[in-house]
Amino acid sequence: MVYGNYMHNTVEPVSSSIAATLIMALMVIMWLIFIAILVFTVIGMWKVFEKNKMPGWYAIIPGFNIWKYLELSEIPGWTMFLPYANVVFIFIASYRISIKMGKDMVFGIINAFYPFIGLMILGFSNTKEVETKKTRS
């Protein structure tokens, strides 16, 4: 019995240099997206701080910007040091700031999950400043 020389659907392996080039290109694109998100978040936070009579440069200092962002929403700044709970507090702060600046609940949720979009909208739109205990008295 002759079974013959059956041709299976084989794919030629991609050379390792092409694969490495594609992976590096993907990594560069991911880093560019990350940098763009970071820049949009800092610009938006800068404008939100200025709109609420705080120095805009607070937005560029890592850690301190989160502390002031939490205080803007009347959450104590030290809560940023609580592991895992700090993420929840930042979500709550984003939601509260959106509501206090005159946006609706849906926008507050969007700002909590996508702050690089929400902060830009809050910073550059005609929203009012956050009314805190300090500004009420």
Summary of the structure (lengths in Angstrom):
residues: 137
radius of gyration: 23.9
end to end distance: 98.5
largest distance: 98.5
contacts: 358
relative contact order: 0.12
helix: 69%
strand: 0%
